[in-house]
Amino acid sequence: MFSRIGEAIYESEAVAKTSDFTVGLEIEMQRIDEAGNLSQEPYPAGIGDEQTNPWITNDFLETMSETVTPSAKHSLDAMHYLYRLNNCLRSALAPGEMLWPLSMPPRLPEDKSKLVLAKMGPKKEAYLKEWAKRHGYSQGTPCGAHLSLSIDQHVIDLVLQKFPDQFADERAVRNHLYTVVAQGFVRYRWLLTYLFGASPVAEAGYFDKDDFLAHPLRSIRQSKYGFGTKFRGDYTNLTAYINRIEEGVKQGILTSDYEFHGPVRFKGNRNLKDLPKKGIEYLELRMLDLDPSSSVGIRTGTVRFIRLLASYFIMHPAMKESEVTPLLDKANQMNQITAAEEPTAPSRYQATALAIIRHLEHYANQIQLGPEYSEILEDFEDRVVNPMTTPSARLLNYVQDGSLEEYALRRARRYQRAALETLHPFRGFEDGRIYTADELRKELAW
């Protein structure tokens, strides 16, 4: 059943526009040497200045490379940009350097103080030192795939036109729609953890000597053992979202609003306090492990699935404000349970997951999406029915003595060789040039 907004969009024959999200990708990967240790090489000179290049930079550790694509209107374009930037990074690495393909880091030294924090300027470095002091170095090392989603302007204009009494202006429409989509992703984060979790084990040095896991997990990174601060956001509305983060800073739980690393972040004005002035401009989704079966850490089918989910959330009824917090609290518990399950075992929420996939299949048929979406949903339904086909379960086939190092190194060498064989890798950062998004799209397009 569509919501009133969904019905208006459907009747206006604009449903296809609800899946026409502009997409940006951010992929983190650790630089390593041939032996599988974190690299000792400096930041690659061939990709410009790490403090000023916004498209290939680093995060937390000096070895944690972050590739950021300009936004794209189509999933294939976003993946093309990512592929070219990923090859650019790989081509700039020192001889013997590679990119570790897993979310959980390679083996870490016993003395974590030997790890070099990202050299991003005094202010950022002070923040990173304080963060490491609070949470420990290990907690900052897991890598992931982040997606940025921006709703098509046609949808925003249409909703404003159809519901002038409900929304005062375009900003109010954006805030409402982005909040609804964010709530949906937080509510079903556990399903994404099941489908895409790919961090079943941790390498030596990640856990302290007295800590150990009783069995492999679907996703260590998405569990209580994963990345950083476990501070929970409030997604009731934009005001509640901001107030909750500011309260966390005031209480000293967060060192700054930048430290909020929830599964979804509202993005727009760089200053959190100023976010209400212009409103939410896009969402940042942060709940995906790296996919080691892809050289760029994510697959096109995953991006398409995320866009389908976001379209579904726009078209269907939103939660009542009074229900948001209890429903998302329950969803967080479901995610923790899902992340901590054995990868080869059926999920506790298998029946619910199947129901959601089938709802999405019905929706995709309603709005007449292409066969590629049917194929994706059939594949994911199989993952729900047969947990042995999930990424984490497949990775267990390669675990040796509790480690995925041999598998990861084999993949890393393969991806590095392929990148170095590229005939015309993008080298536009070598002279330190800073590209605008439009300039970079043009350079990466051919």
N, C-alpha and C positions, 0 to 999 in steps of 0.2 A: 504494500500500500504506500503510494507516494504521499509526501506531506503536501500542504497547501502550496508551498513554494515549488515542490517537485511537480505538482499537477500543472501549475502555471508554466513551468519550463517545458513540460511535455506537450501541453496544448499549443505552445508557441513553436513547436518543432525545433527546440533548441537543446534537446537532451545531449546530442553529440558534443556540444560545446562544454558540457560539464566534465568531460574527460579530456578536453583540450587544455590540460594544465601546462604551463611553462615549467620546465624541469631543469634543475641544476644539480650536479653531482659533486660530492666531496669524498675522496677516498684517501684513507690513511694507510701507509705501509712502512714498516721498519726497514732501513738499509742494513744489510748484513754483509759479512765476508764469505769467502768460499767454504769456510769451516762451520758456518752457522752462528757465528758470534755477531753481536751488534758491531757495526762498522766503526773503525777508528778514523776513517777518512773524513776530511772537512766537508762542509756543505758544497755540493757540486758547483763549480764556477760557471759551467755551461748553462745554468738555468737562472743566472742573474743574482740579485741580492736577496737573501732570505728575508730581510726586514721590509723590503719594498715590493717584491714580486707577489701580487695577490693570487696568482694562478698556480704556482708551485712554491710551497713554503714548508714550514715544519711546525710541529705541535708537541709540546711537553718535552720530549727529548730531541737533541740535535739530530738524531738518526731517524726520527719519525717524520717522514715526508708526507705532505698533504697536497694532493692534486685537486684543483678546483676548476670545474668547467664553467664557461659562460652559460647562461640560461638558454634553453632550446625549446621550441614548440612541439617537437616530436621526440619520442623515445630514441629512435634510431639516430637522430642528430646529436642528442646528448651523449649517446654511447660513442659516436664517431669522434666528438670532441675529446671525450675521455681517453679513447684509444690513442689519439695522436699526442695528447699531453703525457700520457703514461709512457709512450715510446720516447718522447722528448726527455723525460726524466731518466729513463733507463739508458738512453744514449749518452747522457752526461755523467753517468756514474764512473768512478775510477775502475781500472782493470781489477777484476776479481770481486767487485761489488755486485750485489743483486738486491732484489726486493723480496722480503719474507711475505709469503702469500696468505698467512693465517692471521686471524684476529688476535689470538693469544701470542705474546712475544716469544722470540727465540730464547734460549737459555740465558739467564741473567747472572751477573757476578754475585758472589756471596756478599761482597761489600757494595751495597747499592749507591753509596756516596761517590763511587767511581763513575756512575752514569752522568753524562753531560746533558744538562738541561738546554732547551732550545735557546739559541743566542738571538733573541728577538728585541733587544733593547732593555735598558735598566728597569723600566716600569713593568714590562711583561716578565722579565727574569725574576724580579722581586716577588711577583705574584706566584710564579711557578715554584720558587723556593718555599714560600709559605704553604702552598698547596701540598708539596712533597712532605713537608714537616708534619702536616696534619694527617695526611692519608697514607703516606709511604710511597716510595718510588714505584713499586710494583703496580699499584692501583692506577697509575697514569699511563701504563704501557700498552694496554689492549687497544687495538685499532678497529675501525669500523667503516661502514659505508653510510654516508648521510645524503639525504635527498631534500632538495628545496622545491616546494610546489607553490605555484602562483595561479590563482583562478583566472580563467578567461574573462576579459573585460566585458564581453557581450552578456555573460551570465549576470554580472554585477549590475549592469545597466538595465537588464530585463527585470530583475527582481525589484529594483528601485522604481521602475515604471509601473509594475503590477501591484506593489504594496506601498504606496506613498504614505498611508496612515501609520504603517508599522515602522518605517525607516525614514529618518529625517533627511539623510543625505547618503551619498555613496560610501563614505567612511563607515557609517552605521551598518550598511549592507555587508561590507567587507569584514568588519569585526564579527558580525553574526555568522556569516558563512565559514570563515576561517575557524571560529570557535567550535562550530558544529563538526567540522572535519577533524580538528584536533581531538575533540572528545571521542570521535569514532576510532581514531588510531590508538589512543590510549586504552580505550575499552577493549580493543581486539589485538592489542600488542602481543598477548600470549599466543595468538594464532601465527603471527609473524615469527615469533621465537620458535614455534614448532616447525614451521615450513622452511625457515632459512637459518636456524641455529646451526653454527658450524665451528663450535669451539668446545669439543668434548673433553679435552685434556689440556693441562698446562705443562710447559717445559720446566726443567730444573731451574730453581732460583726464584720462581714466581711466588710460591708459598714459603712461609717461614718453616723452619725445620719441624716444628711441632704441629703444623697444619698439614692436613692431607684430605683427599676426597675418597670416600668409601667406594665410589664407582664413577665412571665417566658421566658427564652431564650433557644435556642437549646443547646448552650454551652457558659456559662459565662466564662469558662476558655479560650476558643478560641476567645472570644470577646475582646473589648477594656477594659473591666473590669477585665480581667483575669491576668495571670501570668506576672509580671515584665516588663522589658524594652521592649518598642515597636520599638526599633531600627531595621530598615529594612536592610537586607543584599543585596549584589549584586551577583547574580549567573550567570553572563555572562560567566565567566571563572575563573580559580583558582586565577589568578593575580588580577582580579577585586574584587573577594571575599576577598582576604587578604587586598588589599588597602582600601576597604570600612570599614573594621573593624578597621584597624589602624587609619583611619581618624576619626572614632568615638571616639577612645581613645584620639587622639590628641585634638579633640574639647571638650573633657570632658563629652561627652554624655555617654560613657562607662568608667567604672573605670579601666578596663583591657580587653584584648581580651577574657578572660574567661567569661565575662559578656554577650557576644553575645549569645542570646538564640533564634535564628531564628528557623523556622519550620524544617529546615534541616541544619546540620552542617557537613562540610568536616572534616574528622578525619584522622590522621596519626601520624606525629611527634607531640609530646606534645607542642612544641614551635611553635606558628603560623608562625613565621618568617622562620622556618626551613622546613615548609611543602612542599615548592617547591623542596627541595633536594631529598626527597624520593617519593613525590607525594601523592595523596589521596589513602588511603588504605581501607577506608570504609566510609559509610554515617551513620549519626545518625538522625533518624526521631523523631520529638518531637511534633507531632500534634494530639495525641490520648488522649482522656479522659479515666480515669479508667472505666472499665465495671463492675458495681457493681453486675451483675448477675453471675460473676465468682469470686471464692475465690481468684484467683491470679491476678485479675484486667484486664485480656485480654483473648480472646478466640482463639482457634486454627484457626477457620475460618477467623478471622481478620488477623492473621499472613499470612495465605495463600493468602488472597486477596492482601495484601501489596506486596508479592512476585510476584503475577501475574501482578500487575501494573508495578512493576520495570522491569519485562521481556518485557512487552508491550512497555515501554519507550525505551529500548535498541533496539528493533526491528524496530521502526518507526522513521520517519525523525525528526531530532532535529530542534529546533528553529534557525532561523538566528540570529547571534549575535546582529544585530541592532534592532531586535524585542524583545529580551529577557526582557529588562527593562520595556517597555510599557505593554507587555503581563503579566508580573508578578505583575506590579502595579495594573492592572485591576483585576488579580486573587486575590490580597490582598483585594481589595474592595469587590469582590464577597464573600470572606470568612467572612468579617465583617458583610455583609448583611445576609449571611446564619446563622452565629452564633447568630445574634440578632433577628431572626425570631421566631414567636411563634411555639413551638414544634408540635402542632397539625395542623398547617396550611401547605398547599402545598408550597414547595419551589418556590421562584421566578424563580429558574433555573431548574425546574422539567423536562422540555423538553430536556434540555442539559444533565442533569444527566441520563435520560433514554437512550439518544443516546450513551453516554459513556459506560454504562453498556452493551448495545447491541453490541457495538464494541468489548468490552472485551469478550462477549459470542462468537462472531464470531472468535476472535483470539484464544480463548481456544479450539474451535473446530478445527481450522486450525492446531494447534500444538498438538492436540489429548491429552489434559490433562484429568485426570480421572474424574469420576462422582462427586467426592466431590467438584470440582470447579464449575460444573454446578449447583449443589445444592446451593452453596454459592451465585452465581450470581443470581439465581432465587429468593433467599431470599432478596438480596439487591435490586433487581428490584421491589419487593413488597414493600420494605421500601420507595422507591422513589414514587411509585404510591399511597401508603397509608401511609401518615406521622404518623398516629396513631400507626404504628408498629415500629417507631424509638425508640431508647433507652430513649431519653429525654421525648417523649410523654408518653411512658409507665410509667416512673417515676412519672409523674403528677398524676397518679392514687393513689399514696401513700402520696402526699403532704397534710399535716395538718397544718392549720394556717401558711402557707407559709414556712413550714419546712419539711425536709425529715428525721429528727432525729429518729423518731420511726422506720421507714423503715430501716435506716442505722444500728441502734442498733440491730434490729432483725436479719439482715444479718450478722453483725459482730459476734453475739453470735453463730449463726449457724455455721459459718466458723471456729470459734475458737474451738467449741466442736468437730467438725470433725477432726481438726488438732490434738487435744489432744488424740483422739482415734486411731491415727496412731500407728501401732504396733512397727515400727522400724524407728523413725524419725532420720534424719541425725544430729549427734552431734559432728561432726569433728572439730568445731571451739572452743570448750570449753577450750582446752589447749592452745589456742592462736596460733595454727599452721596457717601459711600462705600458702595456696595452689597455685600452678601454675594452669593454665587453664587445662592442660592435666591431672594433678593429680585430680582436682575436677571433671572433666568429669568421670573419672574412679570410683571415690567414689560415684557419684550420679547415675551411670548407673544401679546398681542392685536394 
